[in-house]
Amino acid sequence: MNARENYLRAAEMNGPEWIPCSVSISPPLWSKYRERMEDLVLRHPRIFGKYEKGSMNFDDFGVRRKGNKITDEWGCVWTFLVDGLQGQVVKHPLEDWKKLKSYKPPDPLSLDNIPQEGLPPSKGDFQKALKRIQKAKKEGRLAVGSCPHGFMFQRLYYLRGFKNLMRDFVTEPPELQILIDMVVDFNLKLIHRWLEIGIDLLACGDDLGMQDRLPIHPKIFRKYLVPAYKKMFQPVRERGIHIHFHSDGHIMEIAEDLVETGVTILNLQDLVNGIEKIKKTLKGKVCIDIDIDRQKIVPFGKPKDIKKHVSHVISELNSPEGGFMITVGIYPPTPIENVEALCQALEEEGCGPKF
């Protein structure tokens, strides 16, 4: 069974051979540990796949360099405070509703590349994406298309400003729905282009939660955002293509609503949502792609704590039928010993193909 077949079996609860697993090492950690991190990656091909020593530029942070400012395709101005990590919007083009009437949203099909959150358009187009997808299919890997992270809810507050958007959800001005429809239209153009290319999975990310609650009431979420997600996801599901949806933060109150919109693989964080709540609410109803703790245990715990946590998560949420995956994002100040312990634990618990 190749990686694509195994992933789809896990997503469809059809008996995968191994637990699909993705471990992403952030650029600051690559920069800090350098060749030591390369050696670690080479020791764990089950987790990281093929890697060629010397292929990583340890100090290439792209535009995400401390002090840098950029303007994205929507006219939002971003600033970056830490090398290699995501920035934040400091100038919102629609903070005044008076600007909405004359505002022209970007057309994703006329941009030089597939837009990404916090990154300006750069050279490259869907033809490159098509070649990448064709190559993935030939090599037995998943063909993935994506919307930019922060593609719906977050884009609204990038454009309006967070406080303004929170007031909008309370006062419900007519401009709010106009703005939502504008963002949905942008994403639908992008999604339909992916469908024309031919993908196995559409990957979307929208951070909907705070540390222990939603920023807006679930009723408001269902009124404004559930219809938006449904409109975008319906053509994807009509073709039998999977939808992988990522959200940071506490989202349990609306997790089932996301499934209702068409999400087939839900990537959510473990500790802020609660393993038992996730198990009770979602297990068997959607493929759970659990995001292993990046706030406490992995960066600050002992190797034994990491192994214990990984074992607990898998024992509670995995099943022989599948419906379970693991994602781990590793950020400063995680010691390299903890990264090693994490990889060992994942392998011991059945993540990644056996060679």
C-alpha positions as CSV (number, residue, x, y, z in Angstrom):
1,M,0.0,0.0,0.0
2,N,1.5,3.4,-1.0
3,A,1.2,6.6,1.0
4,R,-1.8,7.8,-1.0
5,E,-3.8,4.6,-0.6
6,N,-3.0,4.5,3.1
7,Y,-4.0,8.1,3.7
8,L,-7.3,7.7,1.9
9,R,-8.1,4.5,3.8
10,A,-7.5,6.3,7.0
11,A,-9.7,9.2,5.9
12,E,-12.5,6.8,4.9
13,M,-12.1,4.5,7.9
14,N,-11.3,1.6,5.7
15,G,-8.4,-0.1,7.5
16,P,-5.1,1.7,6.8
17,E,-1.8,-0.2,7.4
18,W,-0.3,2.7,9.4
19,I,-1.3,5.9,11.1
20,P,-0.6,8.8,8.7
21,C,1.7,11.3,10.4
22,S,3.1,14.7,9.6
23,V,5.8,16.4,11.7
24,S,6.7,19.9,10.7
25,I,9.9,21.5,12.1
26,S,9.6,25.3,12.2
27,P,12.4,27.4,10.5
28,P,13.7,28.8,13.8
29,L,14.5,25.3,15.0
30,W,16.2,24.4,11.7
31,S,18.3,27.5,12.1
32,K,19.2,26.7,15.7
33,Y,20.0,23.0,15.4
34,R,21.1,22.9,11.8
35,E,23.1,19.7,11.0
36,R,21.9,18.1,14.2
37,M,18.4,18.4,13.0
38,E,19.3,17.0,9.6
39,D,20.8,13.9,11.3
40,L,17.6,13.5,13.3
41,V,15.5,13.7,10.2
42,L,17.7,11.1,8.5
43,R,17.3,8.7,11.5
44,H,13.5,8.8,11.1
45,P,12.5,8.1,7.5
46,R,9.2,6.7,8.6
47,I,8.2,10.1,9.9
48,F,9.9,12.5,7.5
49,G,10.2,10.4,4.3
50,K,13.1,10.9,1.9
51,Y,15.5,13.7,2.9
52,E,18.8,14.6,1.2
53,K,21.5,16.0,3.5
54,G,22.5,19.5,2.7
55,S,19.1,20.3,1.0
56,M,18.0,22.7,3.7
57,N,19.0,26.3,3.9
58,F,19.1,26.8,7.6
59,D,18.8,30.6,7.5
60,D,16.3,31.2,4.7
61,F,13.3,32.7,6.3
62,G,11.9,34.2,3.1
63,V,9.8,37.3,3.7
64,R,9.2,36.1,7.2
65,R,12.1,37.9,8.7
66,K,12.0,40.0,11.8
67,G,11.2,43.6,11.1
68,N,10.0,42.9,7.5
69,K,6.7,44.4,6.2
70,I,4.8,43.2,3.2
71,T,1.4,43.9,1.6
72,D,-0.6,40.9,0.5
73,E,-2.8,40.5,-2.5
74,W,-5.8,41.9,-0.5
75,G,-4.0,45.1,0.5
76,C,-3.4,43.9,4.1
77,V,-0.1,45.0,5.5
78,W,1.8,42.4,7.5
79,T,4.7,42.8,9.9
80,F,6.9,40.0,11.2
81,L,8.3,39.9,14.8
82,V,10.2,36.6,14.8
83,D,12.4,35.1,12.1
84,G,10.7,32.3,10.3
85,L,7.3,32.5,12.0
86,Q,4.0,34.0,10.8
87,G,3.4,37.7,11.3
88,Q,0.3,39.8,11.9
89,V,-1.7,42.3,10.0
90,V,-1.1,45.9,11.2
91,K,-3.1,47.7,8.5
92,H,-6.6,46.7,7.5
93,P,-7.9,48.0,4.2
94,L,-11.5,47.8,5.2
95,E,-11.4,49.0,8.7
96,D,-13.8,51.8,7.6
97,W,-16.9,50.4,5.9
98,K,-17.0,53.5,3.7
99,K,-14.1,51.9,1.7
100,L,-16.1,48.8,0.9
101,K,-18.0,50.3,-2.0
102,S,-14.8,51.1,-4.0
103,Y,-12.8,48.1,-2.8
104,K,-11.8,45.6,-5.5
105,P,-10.9,42.1,-4.2
106,P,-8.1,40.2,-6.0
107,D,-8.8,37.5,-8.6
108,P,-6.9,34.4,-7.7
109,L,-6.7,33.3,-11.3
110,S,-5.0,36.5,-12.4
111,L,-2.3,36.4,-9.7
112,D,1.1,35.1,-10.5
113,N,0.8,32.3,-7.9
114,I,-1.5,30.5,-5.5
115,P,-1.8,33.0,-2.7
116,Q,-0.6,32.1,0.8
117,E,-1.4,33.8,4.1
118,G,0.9,36.7,4.8
119,L,2.9,36.3,1.5
120,P,2.6,38.5,-1.5
121,P,2.1,37.1,-5.0
122,S,5.3,35.7,-6.5
123,K,6.2,34.1,-9.9
124,G,4.7,30.7,-10.4
125,D,1.2,29.6,-11.5
126,F,-1.2,26.8,-11.6
127,Q,0.8,25.1,-14.3
128,K,3.5,24.4,-11.7
129,A,0.8,23.1,-9.4
130,L,-0.5,20.8,-12.1
131,K,3.0,19.4,-12.6
132,R,3.5,18.9,-8.9
133,I,0.2,17.1,-8.6
134,Q,0.9,14.9,-11.6
135,K,4.3,14.0,-10.1
136,A,2.7,13.2,-6.8
137,K,0.1,10.8,-8.4
138,K,2.9,9.1,-10.4
139,E,4.9,8.5,-7.2
140,G,1.9,7.2,-5.2
141,R,1.6,10.3,-3.1
142,L,-1.5,12.3,-2.3
143,A,-2.5,15.1,-4.8
144,V,-3.3,18.1,-2.6
145,G,-4.7,21.5,-3.5
146,S,-5.1,24.2,-0.9
147,C,-6.7,27.5,0.0
148,P,-4.5,30.0,1.8
149,H,-4.4,29.6,5.6
150,G,-6.9,32.0,7.1
151,F,-9.0,31.7,4.0
152,M,-12.4,32.7,5.5
153,F,-12.9,33.8,9.2
154,Q,-9.4,35.1,9.6
155,R,-9.5,36.9,6.2
156,L,-12.5,38.8,7.5
157,Y,-10.5,40.3,10.4
158,Y,-7.4,40.8,8.3
159,L,-9.6,43.1,6.2
160,R,-11.7,44.7,8.9
161,G,-9.5,44.5,12.0
162,F,-10.3,42.0,14.8
163,K,-12.1,44.4,17.1
164,N,-14.1,45.8,14.3
165,L,-15.2,42.3,13.1
166,M,-16.2,41.3,16.6
167,R,-18.5,44.4,16.8
168,D,-19.8,43.5,13.3
169,F,-20.9,40.1,14.6
170,V,-22.9,41.8,17.3
171,T,-24.3,44.8,15.4
172,E,-24.8,42.8,12.1
173,P,-24.5,45.6,9.6
174,P,-25.5,44.7,6.0
175,E,-21.9,45.2,4.9
176,L,-20.8,42.1,6.9
177,Q,-22.7,39.7,4.5
178,I,-21.3,41.6,1.5
179,L,-17.8,41.1,2.8
180,I,-18.4,37.4,3.5
181,D,-19.8,36.9,0.0
182,M,-16.7,38.6,-1.4
183,V,-14.3,36.3,0.4
184,V,-16.4,33.2,-0.5
185,D,-16.3,34.2,-4.2
186,F,-12.5,34.5,-4.1
187,N,-12.1,31.1,-2.5
188,L,-14.6,29.4,-4.9
189,K,-12.6,30.6,-7.9
190,L,-9.6,29.0,-6.4
191,I,-11.4,25.8,-5.4
192,H,-12.9,25.3,-8.9
193,R,-9.4,25.7,-10.4
194,W,-8.1,23.0,-8.2
195,L,-11.1,20.7,-9.2
196,E,-10.2,21.3,-12.8
197,I,-6.6,20.2,-12.1
198,G,-7.7,17.1,-10.3
199,I,-6.9,16.6,-6.6
200,D,-7.5,13.9,-3.9
201,L,-7.8,16.4,-1.1
202,L,-8.5,20.1,-0.5
203,A,-6.5,21.5,2.5
204,C,-7.9,24.5,4.3
205,G,-6.9,26.3,7.4
206,D,-8.8,28.9,9.5
207,D,-8.0,29.4,13.1
208,L,-11.4,29.7,14.7
209,G,-10.7,29.2,18.4
210,M,-9.0,31.0,21.3
211,Q,-7.3,29.2,24.2
212,D,-10.5,28.0,25.9
213,R,-13.5,29.3,23.9
214,L,-14.6,30.7,20.6
215,P,-14.2,34.4,19.9
216,I,-17.9,34.6,18.7
217,H,-21.0,32.8,19.9
218,P,-21.7,29.5,18.2
219,K,-25.1,30.9,17.0
220,I,-23.3,33.7,15.2
221,F,-20.9,31.2,13.7
222,R,-23.8,29.0,12.4
223,K,-25.6,32.1,11.0
224,Y,-22.7,33.6,9.1
225,L,-19.8,31.1,8.7
226,V,-21.5,27.7,8.3
227,P,-23.3,28.8,5.1
228,A,-20.1,30.2,3.8
229,Y,-18.1,27.0,4.4
230,K,-21.0,24.9,2.9
231,K,-21.1,27.0,-0.3
232,M,-17.3,26.5,-0.7
233,F,-17.1,22.8,0.2
234,Q,-20.2,21.6,-1.6
235,P,-18.6,21.3,-5.1
236,V,-15.6,19.6,-3.6
237,R,-17.7,16.9,-1.8
238,E,-19.9,16.4,-4.9
239,R,-16.8,15.1,-6.6
240,G,-15.9,12.8,-3.7
241,I,-12.8,14.8,-2.9
242,H,-11.8,15.0,0.8
243,I,-11.6,18.2,2.7
244,H,-8.9,18.6,5.3
245,F,-9.7,21.5,7.7
246,H,-7.3,22.9,10.2
247,S,-8.1,25.1,13.1
248,D,-6.0,26.2,16.1
249,G,-7.7,26.9,19.4
250,H,-10.8,25.6,21.2
251,I,-13.5,24.7,18.7
252,M,-15.5,21.9,20.3
253,E,-18.8,23.9,20.3
254,I,-18.7,24.1,16.5
255,A,-16.7,20.9,15.6
256,E,-19.8,19.0,14.5
257,D,-20.9,22.0,12.5
258,L,-17.7,21.9,10.6
259,V,-18.4,18.2,9.8
260,E,-21.8,19.2,8.6
261,T,-20.3,21.7,6.1
262,G,-18.4,18.9,4.4
263,V,-15.2,18.5,6.3
264,T,-14.0,14.9,6.2
265,I,-10.7,15.3,8.0
266,L,-10.7,17.7,11.0
267,N,-7.3,18.8,12.3
268,L,-7.7,20.2,15.8
269,Q,-5.5,20.7,18.9
270,D,-5.5,18.1,21.6
271,L,-5.2,19.7,25.0
272,V,-7.2,22.9,24.4
273,N,-10.1,20.8,23.2
274,G,-9.7,17.8,25.5
275,I,-9.0,14.3,24.4
276,E,-12.1,12.9,26.1
277,K,-14.3,15.5,24.5
278,I,-12.8,14.9,21.1
279,K,-13.3,11.2,21.5
280,K,-16.9,11.5,22.7
281,T,-17.9,14.1,20.1
282,L,-16.0,13.2,16.9
283,K,-14.6,9.6,17.0
284,G,-16.2,7.6,14.2
285,K,-18.0,10.6,12.8
286,V,-15.1,12.3,11.0
287,C,-11.4,11.5,10.5
288,I,-9.6,13.1,13.4
289,D,-6.2,14.6,12.5
290,I,-5.0,15.4,16.0
291,D,-2.6,18.2,16.5
292,I,-0.2,17.1,19.2
293,D,0.4,19.7,22.0
294,R,2.8,22.4,20.9
295,Q,2.3,24.7,24.0
296,K,3.3,22.6,27.0
297,I,4.4,19.0,26.7
298,V,6.5,19.0,23.5
299,P,8.4,22.3,24.1
300,F,8.7,22.1,27.9
301,G,8.1,18.5,29.0
302,K,10.6,15.7,29.5
303,P,11.1,13.0,26.8
304,K,9.2,10.5,29.0
305,D,6.2,13.0,29.2
306,I,6.1,13.2,25.4
307,K,6.1,9.5,25.0
308,K,3.4,9.1,27.6
309,H,1.2,11.8,26.0
310,V,1.5,10.4,22.5
311,S,0.7,6.9,23.7
312,H,-2.4,8.2,25.5
313,V,-3.7,10.2,22.5
314,I,-3.3,7.3,20.2
315,S,-4.9,4.7,22.5
316,E,-8.0,7.0,23.0
317,L,-8.5,8.2,19.4
318,N,-7.1,5.5,17.0
319,S,-8.9,2.4,15.9
320,P,-8.1,-0.5,13.5
321,E,-10.7,0.9,11.0
322,G,-8.8,4.2,10.8
323,G,-10.3,7.6,11.1
324,F,-7.2,8.9,12.8
325,M,-4.1,10.9,11.8
326,I,-1.4,12.9,13.7
327,T,0.0,16.3,13.0
328,V,2.8,17.9,15.0
329,G,4.2,21.4,14.6
330,I,7.5,21.9,16.5
331,Y,8.4,25.4,17.6
332,P,10.9,27.2,19.9
333,P,12.1,26.5,22.5
334,T,11.7,22.8,22.0
335,P,14.9,20.9,22.8
336,I,16.2,18.6,20.1
337,E,16.0,15.7,22.6
338,N,12.3,16.3,22.8
339,V,12.0,16.1,19.0
340,E,13.9,12.8,19.1
341,A,11.6,11.4,21.8
342,L,8.5,12.5,19.8
343,C,9.7,10.7,16.7
344,Q,10.5,7.6,18.6
345,A,7.1,7.6,20.3
346,L,5.3,8.0,17.0
347,E,7.2,5.1,15.4
348,E,6.6,2.9,18.4
349,E,2.9,3.6,18.2
350,G,2.6,2.7,14.5
351,C,2.9,6.0,12.7
352,G,4.5,6.0,9.3
353,P,5.2,3.1,6.9
354,K,7.5,0.3,7.9
355,F,10.5,-0.1,5.6
